[in-house]
Amino acid sequence: MYRYINLALLVAYPISWFAPLMKAGLLPLFKLSEVSVISGLQSLWQTDIFLAVVVAVFALIAPYLKTIGLALVHWHWLSPRAAPLLAFLGKLAMADIFLIALYITLAKGIGVGRLEVAWGLYLFTACILTSLWISWATERARTQTSE
């Protein structure tokens, strides 16, 4: 069952990257009404390339590589010994959720403009948490079969 949920994440992640994370108005960095992971990366690329690369690693590369790695483990094309690397990639992906939440908190605290959380943030968070759960369940099943 885990393998099919994991495969569904390969479709859900790209959808979450283009879905609106928040609706923002009058923010200096984003001159957009809706901010997605992709539109945020495009804006960052124009102002701070290093930060854009860091966010791309956290939001796009780490979770997708982890999902692909788990799929390879589930279909027995990759050794389960790769689990520590996959767990590390999952932690990187979770850091992105923290950064987005921190940005929303700071923007609301400063009181510049208006900021509303949109459905894409919940979808992206659900993808990350589902991936973490699949990793945990896969590791648990592996340790139970080896005992």
N, C-alpha and C positions, 0 to 999 in steps of 0.2 A: 504494500500500500504506500509506503514512504516514497518509493521510487516514482510513482505516478504523481504524487503531490509535488515532489521535487521537479519533475519534468514540467508541471504546470507553472512553476516559478519561472522557467525559462521564457514563458510568454508573459507572465504577470509583471516581471521586472521592467521590460521595455515599456509596457503600458504605464507603469508607475513613474517612469522617468519623464514622460510627456504629460502626465496628469497634473493639474494645478495643485501645488503644495500649499499655496497661500494666495490670498488676494490682497494686494498692497496698493496704497495710494500715497503719493507725495514722498516716497523714499528716495534719497539721493542716488543710491546705487542702482536700483531697479526702476526704470521708467516704464513699468508694465502694470497692467491691471491684474494679471494673473502670472504667478511665478511658478515655473516647473523646474525640475532638476536641469533639464536641457536649456531652458531659457536663462536660468541662473548661471549656468556654465558659460553660455554665450556672453552674458553681461560681464562676468568675471574675466573672461578671456581678453576683453577689451581694456580692462582696468588693471588686472593683476594676474598675469599668466601663471605664476607659481601657485597662487591660491586656487586657481582654476584646475591645475593639474592635481593638487592635493584632493580637492573635492571630487574630481573625476575618479581618482583612485578609490576613495571611500564610497562614493555613490554608485559608480558604474562597474569598475573593474573588479574590486574585491568581492562584492556579493555575487556577481555573475560567474567569476572563476570558481568560487566556492560551490555554487550550484552545479556547475559543470563537473567539478571534482567529485561531489557527492553522487551525481548520476553515474560517473565512471566507477565509483566504488559499488553502488547498488547493482550495476550490471556486470560486476566482476572484471572490469577492464583496468582497474587501478587497485593497488594493494590497500587494504584497510590501514596499513601503517602510515598512510598519508593523512590520517585523521588529525594529528596535531597542526599540520599546516592548514588544513581546512578550518579548524577551530580558530586559528589566528586570523584567517581571512574573514571569518564571521565577526570577530571582534572589531576589525577595521570597519566593516560595514555598519556595525552598531554605533561606532564613533560618529558616523555621518548623521544618524538620527539625533545624537546629542548636540552636534553642531547646529542643526536646523532648529531644534528646540531652544538652544541658547540664543540664536539669532532672533527668534520670535519673541523671547522674553526680553531681550535687550531693546528691540524695536518698540515693544509695547511700553517698557519702562521709561524710555526716552520721551515718548509721547509725540513723536514726529509722524504725522500722518495717521492712517488707519490701517490696521492689519488684521486679517481674518484667516483662520486656518481653513484650508479647503480639503476636499475628499482625497486628493492625491497623497497628502501626507499620511493619512490613515492607511491607504493602500500600500504605500512604500514601507511604512512601519510594519504592517501585517506581513509583507513579503520577508522582511528581515527577521521578524520573530518566528515566522513559519520555518524559515531556513535554519534558525538556531534550534528549534524544536526537532526538526528532521535530523540534524547533526546529533543531538542528544539521544534521540531514539535509535539512530543507527549505531552509535557507540554502545549504547546499553544492550542492544540486540547482539552485537558482536562479542561483548564481554560475557553475556549469558551463554552463548554457544561455545565459547572457549573454555568454560568452566566444567 
